[in-house]
Amino acid sequence: MFVLALGFTRAPMQCASRRHPDLAHEETPGQALWNLAEQFGADGDAPARERTLRFLLARYPTSHYAERARDALGSSGSTAATDSPRGDGGGR
């Protein structure tokens, strides 16, 4: 028993480390989808960008990024104004 107790005193203490708030960052789903749509746009894949923005709106309509998605879709000149992430007007 003494040897077991001695072993615990020699084990390294593992305390939970706290991240600095400025360094800790978790993306929200809306933010991740917005960033993905922006990457599709930068890569020149307009259809994928539009589908991603529509999915963002359908899945996270109250997200901070939903308003950006609405604005981006409104200015994209798309004639397929639908809430379906598939772009077929069928909803879910």
Secondary structure, DSSP 8 states (H G I E B T S, - for coil): -HHHHHHHHHS---------TTT-----HHHHHHHHHHHHHHTT-HHHHHHHHHHHHHH-TTSHHHHHHHHHHHHTT-S---S-TTSSS---
